[in-house]
C-alpha cells in the first residue's frame, strides 16, 4: 500500500481545547499504529501542526480514516493536507 503524509495545521486559538482532547487523539493514533495503518506521527515543535505518515490503499481511504480523528471530530484541525509519498531511501523505503 502507498504511504501518505498527512499534515495537520492548528490554530493557536484551539490550543487549550487540543490539550483536553489530546488523550483521545493519541489513543486513536496508538490503535492505528498497532494496526499498521499509521507508521509514525508527531507534532511540529512550534505547535503549529503535526505530521502523520499513514499506510492506506488510496487517498480516499486515508481521508475517510482521518475523519475519525478525535481532533477532527472536535473541529480542532484548521486544515489537513494528504499527499501520497514514495520513500526511496532510508528506513521507510524498505516497506
C-alpha positions in Angstrom: 0.0 0.0 0.0 1.2 3.5 -0.6 2.2 5.8 2.2 0.6 9.2 2.8 2.0 12.3 4.5 -0.9 13.8 6.5 -0.1 17.3 7.5 -2.3 19.0 10.1 -2.4 22.7 10.7 -3.6 24.0 14.1 -4.7 27.4 15.3 -3.2 28.9 18.5 -6.8 29.7 19.5 -7.6 26.0 19.9 -4.6 25.1 22.0 -6.4 24.7 25.3 -9.1 22.5 23.7 -6.5 20.4 22.0 -4.9 19.8 25.4 -8.3 18.4 26.6 -8.9 16.2 23.6 -5.2 15.0 23.2 -5.5 11.8 25.2 -8.3 10.6 22.9 -6.4 11.7 19.8 -3.3 9.9 20.9 -5.2 6.8 21.9 -6.9 6.8 18.4 -3.4 7.1 16.8 -1.9 4.4 19.0 -4.6 2.0 17.8 -3.8 2.9 14.2 -0.1 2.3 14.9 -0.8 -1.1 16.4 -2.9 -2.0 13.4 -0.2 -0.8 10.9 -2.3 2.0 9.4 0.0 4.7 10.9 3.7 4.3 10.5 4.8 7.4 12.5 3.3 10.5 14.0 4.2 13.6 15.9 3.6 17.3 16.4 5.7 20.1 15.0 8.0 21.6 17.7 6.3 25.0 17.3 2.8 23.6 17.9 1.5 24.8 14.6 0.5 21.3 13.4 1.6 17.7 13.1 2.8 15.2 10.6 1.4 11.7 10.4 2.7 9.0 8.0 -0.2 6.7 7.1 -0.4 3.5 5.2 -3.6 3.2 3.1 -4.9 1.8 -0.1 -5.5 5.2 -1.7 -6.1 8.9 -0.8 -9.8 8.4 -0.4 -9.3 5.7 2.2 -6.8 7.8 4.2 -9.1 10.9 4.0 -12.0 8.8 5.3 -9.9 7.3 8.1 -8.9 10.7 9.3 -12.4 11.9 9.6 -12.5 9.6 12.7 -9.7 11.5 14.5 -11.0 13.0 17.8 -9.2 16.2 16.9 -11.0 16.4 13.5 -14.4 15.5 15.1 -13.9 18.3 17.7 -13.1 20.8 14.9 -9.5 21.3 16.1 -7.8 20.8 12.8 -7.7 24.0 10.8 -6.6 22.2 7.7 -5.3 18.8 6.6 -3.2 18.0 3.6 -3.0 14.5 2.3 -0.1 13.7 -0.1 0.9 10.3 -1.4 4.6 9.7 -0.7 7.1 7.2 -2.0 10.2 6.9 0.1 13.2 5.8 -2.0 15.9 5.7 0.7 16.1 5.1 4.4 14.1 3.2 6.9 10.7 3.6 5.3 11.9 2.7 1.8 12.1 -1.0 2.8 8.4 -1.3 3.3 
